[in-house]
């Protein structure tokens, strides 16, 4: 033991300095007071042990400038710089300066269409609460789906997941909350719920680009994110682009009365609400009259377009009339001569 101790400096490196080039994704490491000893430097991910994430670089003790440039892929909380002398079983000095760089921890989300499985796996061990949530259009809050909260360190998996664009994953640590919506980038088509008031009953239908099964019920809204059911759900299924429907008798209406619809052929689904049902209207809309607003916007656009066409037509007629008048004047002058 004494022989080993003589060959392992108690304080091998008195100072490690580093500089990060985020454009080139490199970390420049400078060391000092190495007593003219060759040493190694590397980047590693700190787990149970610090695992290599790149090549080990040798810095020779005879070099005047003792530095190394190390390439990295992502700045992660567990990314560390290790330096140790080039001798057997040497003590290592470790610096982990990126513990607050958690931005990229939440990006590794994978969806397997064949199994409808949504998986998140952390590049570094992290204590985080993970849940599925529904992103609300009114206030951009993401409301947790019941039964989806998990306390995790490395990996979370959800099976049979609805691929609706408003279905997201929420990550919460003691410092912050992050929301990632993997189906919101146009690769997945949203199903939609529609309704029409027909006499004393409401007809509810769905549009979808894939086969799916749904349930519908009437509920009373208690707040922005809660709706208490007032009856039994009614089920329906559809193939791609078909429009089956269910009828709800009694014509429910009122400011706090809603129609709620959700998928039942998956384990985790968002819910669609049509609320503020007017007692004298013939149509209903999804998410607080989003459909009606779209129709009104289309009508307004067509009206503006027709007005522009009319103005252009009037302008062209005025120009043609003026040109004809000028041509007649020129002809009259020629005839008079």
C-alpha positions as CSV (number, residue, x, y, z in Angstrom):
1,X,0.0,0.0,0.0
2,X,2.9,2.4,0.7
3,X,4.3,1.7,-2.7
4,X,1.0,2.4,-4.4
5,X,0.6,5.6,-2.4
6,X,3.9,6.9,-3.5
7,X,2.9,6.6,-7.1
8,X,-0.5,8.2,-6.8
9,X,-0.4,12.0,-6.2
10,X,-2.9,13.0,-3.5
11,X,-3.6,16.3,-5.3
12,X,-2.9,15.5,-9.0
13,X,-4.6,18.6,-10.5
14,X,-5.0,21.8,-8.7
15,X,-7.2,23.4,-11.3
16,X,-9.4,22.4,-14.2
17,X,-10.7,25.2,-16.5
18,X,-13.1,24.6,-19.4
19,X,-14.8,26.5,-22.2
20,X,-17.9,25.4,-24.1
21,X,-18.4,26.2,-27.8
22,X,-22.1,25.5,-28.4
23,X,-21.8,26.1,-32.1
24,X,-19.2,23.5,-32.7
25,X,-20.3,21.3,-29.8
26,X,-16.9,21.2,-28.2
27,X,-15.5,21.6,-24.7
28,X,-12.0,22.9,-24.3
29,X,-10.3,21.6,-21.2
30,X,-7.2,23.3,-19.7
31,X,-5.3,21.8,-16.7
32,X,-2.6,23.2,-14.5
33,X,-0.1,22.0,-11.9
34,X,0.2,18.5,-13.2
35,X,3.9,18.2,-12.1
36,X,5.1,17.4,-15.6
37,X,3.1,14.2,-15.6
38,X,1.3,12.8,-18.6
39,X,-2.4,12.7,-18.0
40,X,-5.7,11.6,-19.6
41,X,-8.9,13.6,-20.1
42,X,-12.3,12.4,-21.2
43,X,-16.0,13.2,-21.2
44,X,-18.3,10.7,-19.5
45,X,-21.9,10.2,-18.3
46,X,-22.2,9.8,-14.6
47,X,-24.4,6.8,-13.7
48,X,-23.4,4.1,-11.3
49,X,-19.9,4.6,-12.9
50,X,-18.9,7.3,-15.3
51,X,-19.4,5.8,-18.8
52,X,-17.3,6.9,-21.8
53,X,-19.1,9.2,-24.3
54,X,-16.0,9.9,-26.5
55,X,-12.4,9.1,-26.9
56,X,-9.8,9.4,-24.1
57,X,-7.2,12.2,-24.9
58,X,-3.6,12.1,-23.7
59,X,-2.0,15.3,-22.6
60,X,1.7,15.1,-22.2
61,X,3.4,16.6,-19.2
62,X,6.1,18.2,-21.3
63,X,3.6,20.3,-23.3
64,X,3.6,24.0,-22.4
65,X,-0.1,24.3,-23.0
66,X,-1.9,21.4,-21.4
67,X,-5.3,21.4,-23.0
68,X,-7.6,19.2,-25.0
69,X,-10.7,19.8,-27.2
70,X,-13.5,17.2,-26.6
71,X,-16.6,16.7,-28.8
72,X,-20.0,16.3,-27.2
73,X,-23.4,15.5,-28.5
74,X,-25.7,17.1,-25.9
75,X,-25.1,19.1,-22.8
76,X,-26.7,16.9,-20.1
77,X,-26.8,17.1,-16.3
78,X,-24.7,13.9,-16.0
79,X,-22.0,15.0,-18.5
80,X,-18.7,15.2,-16.6
81,X,-15.1,16.0,-17.3
82,X,-12.6,13.5,-15.9
83,X,-8.8,14.0,-15.6
84,X,-6.3,11.5,-14.2
85,X,-2.5,10.8,-14.4
86,X,-1.3,8.2,-16.9
87,X,-0.4,5.7,-14.3
88,X,-2.1,2.4,-13.2
89,X,-5.1,2.8,-10.9
90,X,-4.7,6.5,-10.6
91,X,-7.1,8.6,-8.7
92,X,-9.4,10.6,-11.0
93,X,-10.6,14.2,-10.6
94,X,-14.1,14.8,-11.9
95,X,-16.0,18.0,-12.7
96,X,-19.7,17.9,-13.6
97,X,-20.6,21.5,-14.5
98,X,-23.9,21.0,-16.5
99,X,-26.2,19.8,-13.7
100,X,-28.8,22.5,-14.6
101,X,-28.8,21.7,-18.4
102,X,-32.0,19.6,-18.4
103,X,-33.4,20.9,-21.7
104,X,-32.5,17.9,-23.8
105,X,-33.6,15.3,-21.2
106,X,-37.2,15.4,-22.3
107,X,-36.6,15.0,-26.1
108,X,-36.1,11.3,-26.3
109,X,-39.8,10.4,-26.8
110,X,-40.6,7.4,-29.2
111,X,-43.9,6.2,-30.5
112,X,-44.3,2.7,-31.8
113,X,-47.3,2.7,-34.2
114,X,-47.5,-1.2,-34.3
115,X,-48.1,-1.4,-30.5
116,X,-49.4,2.1,-29.9
117,X,-46.7,2.5,-27.3
118,X,-45.3,5.8,-26.2
119,X,-41.9,5.7,-24.4
120,X,-39.6,8.2,-22.8
121,X,-36.1,7.3,-21.8
122,X,-33.7,9.7,-20.1
123,X,-30.2,10.1,-21.3
124,X,-29.3,10.7,-17.7
125,X,-30.7,9.5,-14.4
126,X,-33.1,12.1,-13.1
127,X,-35.8,12.3,-10.4
128,X,-38.9,13.4,-12.3
129,X,-42.7,13.0,-12.1
130,X,-44.0,12.0,-15.6
131,X,-47.7,12.1,-16.7
132,X,-49.8,12.2,-19.8
133,X,-51.8,15.3,-20.1
134,X,-54.3,17.1,-22.4
135,X,-53.3,20.5,-23.7
136,X,-56.3,22.8,-23.4
137,X,-57.0,25.4,-26.1
138,X,-58.4,28.0,-23.7
139,X,-55.5,28.7,-21.4
140,X,-52.7,26.4,-22.8
141,X,-52.7,24.4,-19.5
142,X,-51.9,20.7,-19.7
143,X,-54.3,18.7,-17.5
144,X,-53.1,15.4,-16.3
145,X,-55.0,12.3,-17.6
146,X,-56.2,10.1,-14.7
147,X,-54.0,7.2,-13.8
148,X,-50.9,8.3,-15.7
149,X,-48.7,9.9,-13.1
150,X,-45.3,8.1,-12.6
151,X,-42.3,8.9,-10.5
152,X,-39.3,7.9,-12.7
153,X,-35.6,8.1,-12.9
154,X,-34.8,6.8,-16.4
155,X,-37.7,5.3,-18.4
156,X,-41.6,5.5,-18.6
157,X,-43.8,3.5,-21.1
158,X,-47.5,4.0,-21.9
159,X,-49.3,1.4,-24.0
160,X,-52.3,1.9,-26.3
161,X,-52.1,5.7,-26.5
162,X,-54.4,8.0,-28.5
163,X,-52.3,9.9,-31.1
164,X,-54.4,13.1,-30.8
165,X,-52.3,16.3,-31.3
166,X,-53.4,17.6,-27.9
167,X,-52.2,14.5,-26.0
168,X,-48.8,15.4,-24.4
169,X,-46.3,14.3,-21.8
170,X,-45.6,16.4,-18.8
171,X,-42.3,16.4,-16.9
172,X,-42.1,17.9,-13.4
173,X,-39.0,18.3,-11.3
174,X,-38.5,20.4,-8.1
175,X,-37.2,23.2,-10.3
176,X,-39.6,23.4,-13.3
177,X,-42.2,21.8,-15.5
178,X,-41.9,20.9,-19.2
179,X,-44.6,19.8,-21.6
180,X,-43.8,17.9,-24.8
181,X,-46.5,17.1,-27.4
182,X,-45.2,14.4,-29.8
183,X,-48.3,14.2,-32.0
184,X,-48.7,17.9,-32.7
185,X,-46.3,18.3,-35.6
186,X,-48.6,17.3,-38.5
187,X,-47.7,13.6,-38.8
188,X,-50.8,12.5,-37.0
189,X,-54.4,13.3,-37.9
190,X,-56.8,14.4,-35.1
191,X,-60.3,12.9,-34.8
192,X,-63.1,15.4,-34.3
193,X,-66.5,15.4,-32.7
194,X,-69.4,17.3,-34.2
195,X,-73.1,17.7,-33.3
196,X,-76.4,18.9,-34.8
197,X,-79.6,19.8,-33.0
198,X,-82.5,18.1,-34.7
199,X,-85.8,18.8,-33.1
200,X,-85.8,17.6,-29.5
201,X,-82.6,15.6,-29.8
202,X,-78.9,16.0,-30.5
203,X,-77.1,14.0,-33.1
204,X,-73.4,13.5,-32.3
205,X,-70.9,12.3,-34.9
206,X,-67.2,11.8,-35.3
207,X,-64.7,12.2,-38.2
208,X,-61.5,10.2,-38.2
209,X,-58.8,9.1,-40.7
210,X,-58.5,5.7,-39.0
211,X,-60.8,3.1,-37.4
212,X,-61.7,4.0,-33.9
213,X,-64.3,3.5,-31.2
214,X,-65.8,6.3,-29.2
215,X,-68.2,7.0,-26.3
216,X,-70.4,10.0,-25.8
217,X,-72.2,11.3,-22.7
218,X,-73.9,14.5,-21.4
219,X,-72.2,16.2,-18.5
220,X,-72.4,19.4,-16.4
221,X,-69.3,21.6,-16.4
222,X,-68.1,22.5,-12.9
223,X,-64.9,24.3,-14.0
224,X,-62.7,24.6,-17.0
225,X,-61.3,21.1,-16.6
226,X,-64.1,19.1,-14.9
227,X,-67.4,17.9,-16.1
228,X,-69.7,15.6,-14.1
229,X,-71.7,13.1,-16.1
230,X,-75.5,13.1,-16.0
231,X,-76.2,9.9,-17.8
232,X,-74.8,6.7,-19.2
233,X,-72.3,6.8,-22.1
234,X,-73.3,5.8,-25.6
235,X,-70.8,3.9,-27.8
236,X,-70.2,4.0,-31.5
237,X,-67.4,2.8,-33.8
238,X,-66.3,3.9,-37.3
239,X,-63.9,3.2,-40.1
240,X,-61.7,5.8,-41.7
241,X,-63.6,8.9,-42.8
242,X,-67.0,7.4,-42.1
243,X,-69.7,9.4,-40.1
244,X,-71.8,7.2,-37.8
245,X,-73.7,9.0,-35.2
246,X,-75.6,8.6,-31.9
247,X,-78.7,10.5,-30.9
248,X,-79.2,12.1,-27.4
249,X,-82.8,12.8,-26.6
250,X,-84.1,15.6,-24.5
251,X,-82.1,18.3,-26.3
252,X,-79.8,19.2,-23.4
253,X,-78.8,22.9,-23.5
254,X,-77.4,25.6,-21.3
255,X,-74.2,27.4,-20.5
256,X,-72.8,24.6,-18.3
257,X,-74.1,21.7,-20.3
258,X,-71.6,19.8,-22.4
259,X,-71.3,16.8,-24.7
260,X,-68.2,14.8,-23.9
261,X,-66.6,12.4,-26.4
262,X,-63.5,10.2,-26.1
263,X,-61.9,7.1,-27.7
264,X,-62.5,3.8,-26.0
265,X,-60.3,1.5,-28.1
266,X,-57.2,2.8,-26.4
267,X,-56.1,3.0,-22.7
268,X,-55.2,6.7,-22.8
269,X,-57.3,9.2,-24.7
270,X,-58.0,12.9,-24.6
271,X,-61.6,14.1,-24.3
272,X,-63.4,16.5,-26.6
273,X,-66.1,18.8,-25.2
274,X,-68.9,20.7,-26.9
275,X,-70.2,23.2,-24.3
276,X,-72.4,26.2,-24.0
277,X,-75.2,24.5,-26.0
278,X,-77.8,27.0,-27.2
279,X,-81.4,26.0,-26.7
280,X,-82.4,27.4,-30.1
281,X,-79.4,26.5,-32.3
282,X,-79.4,23.9,-35.1
283,X,-75.7,23.1,-34.9
284,X,-73.1,22.4,-32.3
285,X,-69.3,22.8,-32.3
286,X,-66.2,21.3,-30.8
287,X,-64.2,23.2,-28.2
288,X,-66.5,26.1,-27.6
289,X,-67.9,26.7,-31.1
290,X,-64.6,26.3,-32.9
291,X,-66.4,24.8,-35.9
292,X,-69.0,27.7,-36.1
293,X,-66.2,30.2,-35.9
294,X,-64.5,28.5,-38.8
295,X,-67.7,28.7,-40.9
296,X,-68.2,32.4,-40.0
297,X,-64.6,33.1,-40.9
298,X,-65.1,31.3,-44.3
299,X,-68.2,33.3,-45.0
300,X,-66.4,36.6,-44.1
301,X,-63.5,35.6,-46.4
302,X,-65.9,34.8,-49.3
303,X,-67.7,38.2,-48.7
304,X,-64.4,40.1,-48.8
305,X,-63.3,38.1,-51.9
306,X,-66.6,39.0,-53.7
307,X,-66.3,42.7,-52.8
308,X,-62.7,42.7,-54.2
309,X,-63.9,41.1,-57.4
310,X,-66.7,43.7,-57.7
311,X,-64.3,46.5,-57.2
312,X,-61.9,45.1,-59.7
313,X,-64.8,44.6,-62.2
314,X,-65.9,48.2,-61.7
315,X,-62.4,49.4,-62.2
316,X,-62.0,47.5,-65.4
317,X,-65.3,48.7,-66.7
318,X,-64.4,52.3,-65.9
319,X,-61.1,51.9,-67.7
320,X,-62.8,50.3,-70.8
321,X,-65.4,53.1,-70.8
322,X,-62.8,55.8,-70.7
323,X,-60.8,54.1,-73.5
324,X,-63.9,53.8,-75.6
325,X,-64.8,57.5,-75.1
326,X,-61.2,58.5,-76.0
327,X,-61.3,56.3,-79.2
328,X,-64.6,58.0,-80.2
329,X,-63.2,61.4,-79.7
330,X,-60.2,60.7,-81.8
331,X,-62.4,59.2,-84.6
332,X,-64.6,62.3,-84.4
333,X,-61.7,64.6,-84.8
334,X,-60.4,62.6,-87.8
335,X,-63.8,62.7,-89.5
336,X,-64.2,66.4,-88.8
337,X,-60.9,67.1,-90.6
